[in-house]
């Protein structure tokens, strides 16, 4: 999955919230498949949160604490989706200058 001498940004952070990378020529390796599966879960969770946010924003009686919790969850999902998009954009050959 990663071109030779290129690293894949993984969908999780390392110690001190630093990015984690995978170096492999085998896009079907255990770690590559694990990363693909985690990315799929993260994207699915983000889609579910968007649906919840849509409902909450339409509810004029929504509890402020519930909205804060939803905003916190949306922040985490957006961070994860941005990491996936950055990783996949890099894999597609996009330059560092293209930010999402």
C-alpha positions as CSV (number, residue, x, y, z in Angstrom):
1,X,0.0,0.0,0.0
2,X,2.9,2.4,0.7
3,X,5.3,3.1,-2.1
4,X,8.8,2.1,-1.5
5,X,10.6,4.1,1.2
6,X,7.3,5.9,2.1
7,X,5.5,5.7,5.4
8,X,1.8,5.2,6.0
9,X,0.2,7.5,8.6
10,X,-1.7,5.1,10.9
11,X,-5.2,5.9,12.2
12,X,-4.0,6.0,15.8
13,X,-1.5,8.1,17.8
14,X,1.6,6.9,19.5
15,X,3.0,8.0,22.9
16,X,2.5,11.7,23.7
17,X,-0.2,11.8,20.9
18,X,2.5,11.7,18.2
19,X,1.7,10.3,14.8
20,X,2.3,6.6,14.2
21,X,3.6,5.3,10.8
22,X,3.9,2.0,9.1
23,X,6.6,1.1,6.7
24,X,5.7,-1.9,4.5
25,X,5.7,-2.9,0.8
26,X,2.8,-5.3,1.6
27,X,-0.6,-3.6,1.4
28,X,-2.2,-6.8,2.6
29,X,0.0,-7.2,5.7
30,X,-1.6,-7.7,9.1
31,X,-0.9,-4.1,10.2
32,X,-2.1,-2.7,6.9
33,X,-5.4,-4.6,7.2
34,X,-5.7,-3.5,10.9
35,X,-5.2,0.1,9.9
36,X,-7.8,-0.2,7.1
37,X,-10.3,-1.8,9.5
38,X,-9.8,0.9,12.1
39,X,-10.1,3.7,9.5
40,X,-13.4,2.1,8.4
41,X,-14.7,2.0,12.0
42,X,-13.6,5.7,12.5
43,X,-15.4,6.8,9.3
44,X,-18.5,4.9,10.3
45,X,-18.5,6.4,13.8
46,X,-18.1,9.9,12.2
47,X,-21.1,9.3,10.0
48,X,-23.2,8.2,13.0
49,X,-22.2,11.3,14.9
50,X,-23.2,13.5,12.0
51,X,-26.6,12.0,12.1
52,X,-26.8,12.6,15.9
53,X,-25.7,16.2,15.4
54,X,-28.3,16.8,12.8
55,X,-31.0,15.6,15.1
56,X,-29.6,17.6,18.1
57,X,-29.3,20.8,16.1
58,X,-33.0,20.4,15.1
59,X,-34.1,20.0,18.7
60,X,-34.7,23.4,20.2
61,X,-35.0,21.8,23.7
62,X,-31.6,20.0,23.5
63,X,-29.8,20.0,26.8
64,X,-26.6,22.1,26.9
65,X,-24.5,19.4,28.5
66,X,-25.6,16.9,25.9
67,X,-24.6,19.3,23.2
68,X,-21.2,19.9,24.8
69,X,-20.6,16.1,24.9
70,X,-21.7,15.8,21.3
71,X,-19.3,18.6,20.3
72,X,-16.5,16.8,22.1
73,X,-17.3,13.6,20.3
74,X,-17.5,15.4,17.0
75,X,-14.1,17.0,17.6
76,X,-12.6,13.5,18.1
77,X,-14.3,12.2,15.0
78,X,-13.1,15.1,12.9
79,X,-9.6,14.6,14.1
80,X,-9.8,10.9,13.2
81,X,-11.3,11.6,9.8
82,X,-8.7,14.3,9.1
83,X,-6.0,11.7,9.9
84,X,-7.6,9.2,7.5
85,X,-7.9,11.8,4.8
86,X,-4.3,13.0,5.2
87,X,-3.1,9.4,5.1
88,X,-5.2,8.4,2.1
89,X,-4.4,11.7,0.3
90,X,-0.7,11.0,0.8
91,X,-1.2,7.5,-0.5
92,X,-2.8,8.9,-3.6
93,X,0.3,11.0,-4.3
94,X,-1.0,14.4,-3.0
95,X,1.7,16.8,-1.9
96,X,2.1,18.2,1.6
97,X,0.7,21.5,0.4
98,X,-2.8,20.0,0.0
99,X,-4.4,20.2,3.4
100,X,-8.0,19.1,4.3
